[in-house]
Amino acid sequence: MASGPERNRVTPLGEIVAIPLRGAWTGNRGILHSGHEIVRTHASDLWITCRLEFRGRWREQWLPRRYTHLYFHDEAVSFAAGHRPCGECRRADYLRYRDGWAEALNVAPPSARAMNRRLHTERLDGRRRRLHELPWTELPDGVFVLRDDGPALVVDGGLTSWTTSGYGPRHPLPRRGTAQVITPPATVAVLRTGYPVEISATAQWH
């Protein structure tokens, strides 16, 4: 009998779940597993998103004392979860993200460590997920918000719901009031500068 999907997919809320949804990106938060079981949500404040392939490297998953491979539906999901681009396998994206951070927040180009620290405070309140109230009118494409029926992505002037099987129903984007934003505010600021976040084509409005 075929086994089901393993618990290594990440939702926009940062949860690690077992769903069949394919990942366009991989990444990690350190060593989270014992055997094939996830035993912690993170090992440090270093949460990165990586390319699926890089210089022909390959490593078996679930190895003892090696970081846990995680997978993301698209880059917008990884950003909402609280990850940033890897500085090695995604060097150009990392520099684009870092420079967008400096421009948006009016600071010198930050170190990876400084970005890690700030993102960690913005994504978690202790062990709980931290949400942020921001005006709907200030949310660029690629930002995730929390609706009553779950996470939804701001894209093409509207909202597209995200489910464990992918993007689904579309909704109008409110023009007044504030949203419960999942994506960390520092990353929201980076997206406002025009960072070209990768969004699955299934989320687009046509």
PETA-V269150 format. One record per residue. N is the residue number from 1. PHI is phi in whole degrees, 0 to 359 (999 if undefined). PSI is psi in whole degrees, 0 to 359 (NA if undefined). NEAR is the number of other ideal C-beta (glycine too) atoms within 10 Angstrom. Layout:
<<N & PHI & PSI & NEAR> <N & PHI & PSI & NEAR>>
This chain:
<<1 & 999 & 132 & 3> <2 & 291 & 141 & 3> <3 & 278 & 158 & 6> <4 & 278 & 181 & 9> <5 & 296 & 149 & 13> <6 & 275 & 160 & 16> <7 & 277 & 85 & 17> <8 & 210 & 16 & 22> <9 & 263 & 147 & 21> <10 & 245 & 134 & 27> <11 & 271 & 168 & 22> <12 & 301 & 334 & 25> <13 & 276 & 3 & 19> <14 & 87 & 2 & 21> <15 & 287 & 147 & 12> <16 & 257 & 118 & 20> <17 & 227 & 166 & 14> <18 & 255 & 99 & 12> <19 & 223 & 154 & 19> <20 & 282 & 352 & 10> <21 & 304 & 126 & 18> <22 & 289 & 149 & 11> <23 & 256 & 133 & 18> <24 & 276 & 344 & 17> <25 & 223 & 155 & 23> <26 & 245 & 183 & 22> <27 & 168 & 186 & 25> <28 & 200 & 168 & 21> <29 & 228 & 25 & 23> <30 & 98 & 200 & 15> <31 & 273 & 111 & 17> <32 & 245 & 355 & 20> <33 & 242 & 157 & 21> <34 & 229 & 116 & 12> <35 & 66 & 233 & 8> <36 & 254 & 17 & 11> <37 & 253 & 132 & 10> <38 & 283 & 123 & 17> <39 & 245 & 353 & 10> <40 & 207 & 160 & 13> <41 & 274 & 334 & 12> <42 & 197 & 158 & 19> <43 & 251 & 344 & 14> <44 & 196 & 191 & 10> <45 & 269 & 6 & 18> <46 & 271 & 103 & 19> <47 & 238 & 113 & 23> <48 & 234 & 160 & 24> <49 & 243 & 132 & 28> <50 & 236 & 163 & 20> <51 & 290 & 151 & 17> <52 & 292 & 330 & 10> <53 & 229 & 139 & 10> <54 & 206 & 112 & 13> <55 & 53 & 35 & 7> <56 & 70 & 10 & 5> <57 & 289 & 144 & 8> <58 & 212 & 140 & 6> <59 & 214 & 136 & 8> <60 & 300 & 143 & 7> <61 & 280 & 161 & 12> <62 & 65 & 24 & 14> <63 & 289 & 142 & 12> <64 & 299 & 139 & 8> <65 & 61 & 26 & 5> <66 & 233 & 150 & 14> <67 & 301 & 154 & 17> <68 & 272 & 122 & 23> <69 & 289 & 127 & 19> <70 & 243 & 158 & 25> <71 & 227 & 145 & 22> <72 & 233 & 137 & 25> <73 & 305 & 312 & 25> <74 & 207 & 180 & 23> <75 & 292 & 328 & 22> <76 & 299 & 321 & 26> <77 & 296 & 317 & 34> <78 & 296 & 321 & 30> <79 & 295 & 317 & 29> <80 & 299 & 319 & 30> <81 & 296 & 338 & 26> <82 & 112 & 12 & 26> <83 & 270 & 162 & 27> <84 & 233 & 167 & 26> <85 & 295 & 143 & 25> <86 & 292 & 140 & 21> <87 & 280 & 350 & 15> <88 & 259 & 294 & 12> <89 & 284 & 346 & 19> <90 & 232 & 50 & 21> <91 & 304 & 313 & 11> <92 & 297 & 317 & 8> <93 & 294 & 320 & 20> <94 & 300 & 314 & 19> <95 & 293 & 323 & 13> <96 & 295 & 317 & 17> <97 & 294 & 313 & 24> <98 & 300 & 316 & 20> <99 & 291 & 325 & 15> <100 & 295 & 323 & 19> <101 & 300 & 311 & 23> <102 & 298 & 316 & 15> <103 & 295 & 313 & 15> <104 & 290 & 323 & 18> <105 & 260 & 2 & 15> <106 & 56 & 53 & 7> <107 & 227 & 168 & 10> <108 & 294 & 154 & 8> <109 & 308 & 120 & 12> <110 & 282 & 158 & 17> <111 & 284 & 161 & 10> <112 & 302 & 320 & 14> <113 & 297 & 319 & 10> <114 & 294 & 319 & 14> <115 & 294 & 319 & 22> <116 & 302 & 315 & 16> <117 & 298 & 313 & 13> <118 & 293 & 315 & 18> <119 & 300 & 324 & 22> <120 & 295 & 321 & 17> <121 & 288 & 333 & 12> <122 & 276 & 337 & 17> <123 & 265 & 336 & 25> <124 & 230 & 142 & 17> <125 & 243 & 90 & 10> <126 & 69 & 241 & 5> <127 & 261 & 354 & 6> <128 & 267 & 152 & 7> <129 & 291 & 134 & 15> <130 & 264 & 129 & 17> <131 & 253 & 160 & 16> <132 & 227 & 133 & 16> <133 & 273 & 119 & 9> <134 & 224 & 150 & 17> <135 & 296 & 139 & 13> <136 & 305 & 323 & 16> <137 & 290 & 349 & 12> <138 & 255 & 12 & 13> <139 & 261 & 116 & 22> <140 & 279 & 168 & 17> <141 & 304 & 143 & 17> <142 & 100 & 354 & 26> <143 & 268 & 139 & 26> <144 & 259 & 140 & 25> <145 & 236 & 165 & 24> <146 & 252 & 118 & 17> <147 & 260 & 175 & 12> <148 & 300 & 329 & 5> <149 & 263 & 10 & 11> <150 & 122 & 189 & 14> <151 & 293 & 146 & 20> <152 & 217 & 148 & 26> <153 & 257 & 133 & 27> <154 & 281 & 119 & 25> <155 & 201 & 138 & 22> <156 & 53 & 40 & 15> <157 & 76 & 13 & 9> <158 & 215 & 193 & 15> <159 & 238 & 137 & 25> <160 & 239 & 123 & 21> <161 & 293 & 146 & 17> <162 & 248 & 135 & 26> <163 & 231 & 173 & 14> <164 & 290 & 355 & 13> <165 & 249 & 8 & 9> <166 & 121 & 192 & 16> <167 & 284 & 144 & 21> <168 & 227 & 236 & 14> <169 & 301 & 149 & 10> <170 & 251 & 149 & 17> <171 & 222 & 155 & 12> <172 & 295 & 151 & 8> <173 & 270 & 122 & 17> <174 & 303 & 148 & 14> <175 & 254 & 353 & 8> <176 & 227 & 159 & 7> <177 & 85 & 191 & 9> <178 & 240 & 153 & 15> <179 & 254 & 154 & 24> <180 & 272 & 100 & 13> <181 & 269 & 131 & 24> <182 & 273 & 315 & 28> <183 & 301 & 130 & 31> <184 & 304 & 140 & 25> <185 & 305 & 325 & 17> <186 & 297 & 320 & 21> <187 & 289 & 323 & 30> <188 & 303 & 316 & 24> <189 & 298 & 319 & 18> <190 & 298 & 317 & 28> <191 & 296 & 328 & 22> <192 & 296 & 335 & 17> <193 & 281 & 354 & 16> <194 & 103 & 14 & 11> <195 & 306 & 129 & 21> <196 & 279 & 71 & 10> <197 & 298 & 138 & 21> <198 & 278 & 126 & 16> <199 & 234 & 132 & 22> <200 & 305 & 138 & 20> <201 & 300 & 336 & 8> <202 & 290 & 348 & 11> <203 & 270 & 346 & 26> <204 & 286 & 151 & 13> <205 & 269 & 135 & 10> <206 & 236 & NA & 4>>
